[in-house]
Amino acid sequence: MDAITMYSSPWCPDCRRAKSFMKERGVDFREVNIEEDDAAAELVIKANNGKRKVPTLEIGGRYFACSPFNAQALADELKIPLNS
């Protein structure tokens, strides 16, 4: 699996859900807090057509938002089973 980066904010409930979902399934990822990284915040806005949507995940140079959190959509994007 390609490296995964999750762009998130500490106040975001969808980010917490996505994080828990991936941890429960043993998916390794790097988390970047867009509240503390202006370049990451700009990247998220660019990747989401001007919207500051978190979580936004990057896998192999491809970006997608998981907001609102959707377990099936995230499992499909990660190419992993929905249930651990």
Beta strands, then each sheet from edge to edge (+ up, - down):
strand 1: 4-8
strand 2: 30-33
strand 3: 56-59
strand 4: 62-65
sheet 1: 2+ 1+ 3- 4+
end
